[in-house]
Amino acid sequence: MVGDPCGPCGDSTEYCIDGVVHCCQTGSYDGVNPDGTVPFGEVEDHTVFLDDRYTFKWIQHPDLSPQGIDVCATRRPDLPDGFILADDFECTKTGYLTDIHIWGSWLNDYLPNGDPEMVKFTLSIHADIPADQSPTGYSMPGELLWMMPFHPMEFNVEVFADQIEEGWMWPPGDYIPPPADTICWLYKFHIHPHMAFYQEGNENEPVVYWLDVQAEPLDPEANFGWKTSIEHWNDDAVWGWGHDPHPGPWEELIYPPGHPLQGESIDLAFALYEDLLTPVPDDVPQKTGLLGNTPNPFNPSTTIHFVMPAGGGDARLEIFDARGRLVRTLVNGFVNGGAQSSEWNGRDNRGQDVPSGVYFYRLVLPDGTDAMKMLLL
């Protein structure tokens, strides 16, 4: 992905994303030819090499103009809760979300312990509560469908643009005008298809989902903000105070007093992709053992993913409660080789619903044992 600034265009900035030259001030993203013009100046030619490994699922480009704001999405390590942000997107093509990109900045360019990787992110996907079904009158995140934490070194980060002047916002409306920060960072999260969220929808029957983001810097003095997008779709983005899985309440995000777009809807900058080359769950990866469960947390059911050695073999997959007592045996016998999965419906071996809480699942194979934990809400 290419996102380097390409040169001035009047009071704005031109930059390239995925082979298309964009104007962050005017929003002239589509239909800009190498010999065309934009309202603020001539678009220059740039050689861009595209990687056909990925296919787009959704993109909202960052606003790198002085009107751009970074909205605080930080949960400090010295506090039990923090700001959590969410924005909606539309699925018109079924498939895995294997790569999630987030644009954002650090308040006053202060990095956690001097390193942009010293932060834990929690990303989650939620179902949509439409405006006409929401008690608030605006759409907002609903049922948790997928969630994954990303610890330092479990993602990639790069400078997307520098020498810019951006504002900062503490929800719901505390605004710091530019220059609250001058560097835009691009965070890239890759999820193996076995662990990725499988979105459903098509052009005739699209499905709306929500992406939630929360950052937990290892340095309590650092604050991460999710960058606004000049592109608007559907309702406003929303914010909450808490942590995933966040049940609400959710409040609308609108541009704050003192901003040129005061009172208008805020949208946030992110991109969703599907990795077309990494083997999907029907293939046989080299790794054997547990891959995790989705969704996690869950209610009432979750699917446990694991990989058997080529040729298959005996396996035992068991669920234990937090005190180590056996709750349910899901698998006990021969299992074919390759990627496998088993669903747990939240019931014990007697068919009774188990209480909410932390549970452990263990896979026993001839060559070893693997265990992970999950949360039943």
N, C-alpha and C positions, 0 to 999 in steps of 0.2 A: 504494500500500500504506500502511495506517495502522498505526502502532505506538506512539502516544503513550500514556504512562501516563494512566489515567482516574480514579484515585482509590484511597484505601486500602480494603482489605478485611481487617480484623483485623491479623494480623502479616504479611500478604502484600500484593500489588499487583495491581490489575485493569488490564488494558490491552486495546486493540483491535487485532486483526490481520485484515485482509481482511473487515471487517464483522462479526466475531464477537468478543464480549467474553470474555476468558480470565482465568483466575486462575492466576498463575504458581506459587503455593504448592501449590494442591490438585490442579492438573492438570485442572480441570473445564473442558475446552475445548469439548466437544460438548453440544448440547441445552440451552444456557443461553438462556432466553427473556428479553426485556426486563423482564418482571414476575416472573421467577423469583428464586431465591436460590441462594447458594453457601454452603458450610459456614462461611465466615468473614465473611459479610455480604451485604448487598443489592447486586445488580448494577444500576447506573444505566443509563438510556437514553442512547444517543449516536447522533448522526446520522453515518452513514458513507456516502461515495460510492464505489461500486465501479467499477472500470475493466474493461470486458468485452473489452479487447484481449488479455488473457492468460488462459490456462487453467492450472490447477494440474497439476503432475506429482507433486510430493512436497513435504511440509513437516514439519519438526520444530522446534517453537517454542522460543525461548530461555528459560532458567530465570533470571528476574530476581530471584528471592528470594535471601536471604543464603546459601542452599545452592548457588547458581550458582557455577561455576568457569570461569575462562578458562584453557584448556590451551595452553601455548606451542607455536606453530606457526611459529617464527621461524628464518630462515636469515640470520645476520648477514653484512654485506658484507665483514667482515675474516676470515671463516672459509669454507673450501671447502664445508662441509656444515652442516646444521642440522636442527632438528626438523621433521618432516613428519607430518601427521595424515590419517586417512582414516575415513570412515564409510559404511556400506552403505545402499542404498535399493532399493525394488522398483518395477519398471515394469509397470503393468497396462494401459497405453494407449500404443501405438506413436506416435512423433512426435519432433520436434526439441526439444532442450534449448537454447533460445535465451537464457534468463535464469537466472542462478544468483545467489542471495542468501546471504550469509554474515553471521552475527552474531558480533561479537567485541569485545574491549577491548584497551587498551594498559596494560601494567603501570605502576602508579602514575600512570595518566593522562598519562604522558609520551609526547607525539606526536613522530614523526620530524621533526626540524627545525621543530617547532611546527605541523605540517600533517598531518592524517590521510590526505592523498592522496600523501604522499611515501613511497610503498612500491610495490614490484613484487610482484604475486601470480602464482603459477603454479597453475593448476587442471588437473586431469586426471580422466578417467573410466577405470576399469579393469573388466575382467570379474571375476566372483566365483569364488573357490576355496572351495567349501562345506566345512564343518567335517569331514564324513566323507571328504573327499578331501585335506585339508590336513595336512601333516606336523606342524603345531603342535597339532592337535586343535580349533582354532577357525577360523572362516572369516576370510578376509583377501583383499586385492586380488591379482588375477592379471594377465593379459595387459593391456598398455596399449592402450586403444582410441582415446583422444583426449586431446590436451593443448594448452593455450594459455597463453602468458604475457600478463599485463595490466600494462602500465607505468603510471606516474603519468599522470593525465588520461585514461586509457582505461577508467575505471569511474566510478561515482557512489558517493558516501558521504554519510551523514547521521546525525545523532544520533537513535538510536532510543529511548533512555531515559537519564535522568540522575538524580542524587541517589539512586543505588542503592549497595549495598555487596556486592561480589563477591570471591570468593577467587581465588587464582592457583595454577597447578600446573606444575611442571617435570617432565615425564615422567622416570621412571615413577611417582614418588610424593612428590616434594618439594613440600609444601603450604604456602602462605601464606594464613592465614585472612583474612576480610574485616576492613578494607576495603583490598584490594590494588588496586582500581580502583573508580570510581564512575560511569563513563559506558559505556553500551553503544552501539556503532556498528553500523550496517547498511551493508554493502558490496554494491553491485549491479553485476553483470557482465552486459553484453548482448553476445550473439554473433549475428552475421548468420546467417540460415539456411544460407547457403552454407558457413559455417565451423562450424556447430553440430554437436554429436553427435546422431546419429539413433538413439534407443533403440528396442528391439524388445521386445514383450511384450504380453500381453492378460490379461484377468481369468481365463481358463481356464488359460493357460500364462504366468504372470508370469516376468519375468527380473530377476535381482538384479545390480546394478552397485555400484561403489564410487566415491565422490568423494574425491579427494585435494586437500589445500590446503597451500600453503606461502607464507609472507610473507617478503619481503626488504626491510626498511626501508632507506632511504638513509642513515639515521642509525644508527651502530652501537650507540648507547646505548638505542635503542627496541626493545621486545619486544611482538609482537602475539600475542594468545591467541584461539583459537577457542572460543566459548562453549558450555557444556554445555546439553543439552536435558532437560526433565523427561520427555519422551516416549521410551519404549524400544521398539525394534523389532529383532528378530533378535539377532545376537551383539553383543559390545562393539565400539565404535570401536577403532582401532588407531593406534599411533605407530611411527615409525621415525626413524633418524638418517641423513641423506643428502640427496638432492634428486631431483626427477623427471627422467627416469623411474627410480623407486626399485624395485629388484628385491627388496627385503627385506634383512634380516629384519624382520618386523612383530611388535610386542608388543601385548598387550591393554591397553586403557585401563580402569582401574577407579578408583573413588574412593579417595583416599589415606588413610593413617592420620591421625587427628585430625579427619576430616570426618564429619558425622552419617551419611552413607551409605557409610562405609568398607567396601570390599570389593565393593560392588555395581557393576554395569555402568555405564559412561559412554557416553552418546550425545551427538552434537554438533548444533548448531542451524544448519539451512540450509533453503532452499526452492528448488524447481526449477519453472520455468514454460516454456510454449511461447507465443511471439508469434504470434497468429493473423492479424495484419494485414500484417506485413512480407512481401513476396513471397518465396515459397519457390523453390528452385532451378529449377523448371520455367518460371518467369516471366522476364522480361527486365529486369534492373536497368539503370540509366543508366550505371553504371560499366563500362568495358571493360578487359580485361587480366586479370592473374592475381589470384585470390582466395586462393590458398594450397592446401595439400594436407592431407588427413586420411586416416589418423592421421599425426601427426608428433611424435616419432620413430615409425618403423614397422619391421615385420618380418613377413612378407617383402614385402608390397605396400602401396601407397598410391594414393590417387586425387587427381589434380591438378585443381582447379576453376578455370575461367576464363570470361570473358564476351566474346563477339564483338559487334561493332557490328550494329545492326539491318540486316537484309538479308544478313548474312554476308560472307565474304571469304576471301582466302588467309591461311593461318596456318602457322607452323612452331613446334612445341613440342619442345624438345631437353633432354636431361639431360647434364650435365658433371660430372666428378669435381673434387676439390679443386685439382688442378693445371691445370684448364681444358681437359682432353681430352674430346672428345665421346664419350659412353658409349652413348646411345640416342636415336633420333629417334622420337617417339611420334606426331606429327602433321606432315604436310607436304602441304598442298593446301587445297582449298576446304572451309570449315566454315560451317555454318548460323549465323544470327544468334542471339543470346541466350546463356543460360547453358549451358556445355558442361563436360564432364569427360573425363579420360583416365586410365586406370589404368596404373601402372608396377609390374611384378612383380619389380623388383630384378635384372633381367637386361640384358645389353648387347645390341648389335645382332647379335651372333653367337649369342645365346641362352644365354650363360654367366652364372652367378650372379656378381655383383660383390661385393667385400668390404665390410664395414661401414665407415661413415665419413660425412663430410659430402658432400653432393652439391648441385649447383645446377641449377635448371631455368629455362629461358628461353623466353618466348613472343614470337615476332616477328610483328607485324601491320603492315599497310601504313602505319598512322599512328604506329608507335612500337614499342619493345621493353620488355619487363618481365621481371624476374628475381627469384627467391627461392631460399632454401636449405632443405634438409631433411636429416634424420639417419636413416640406415639402421643399425639395431642388429644 
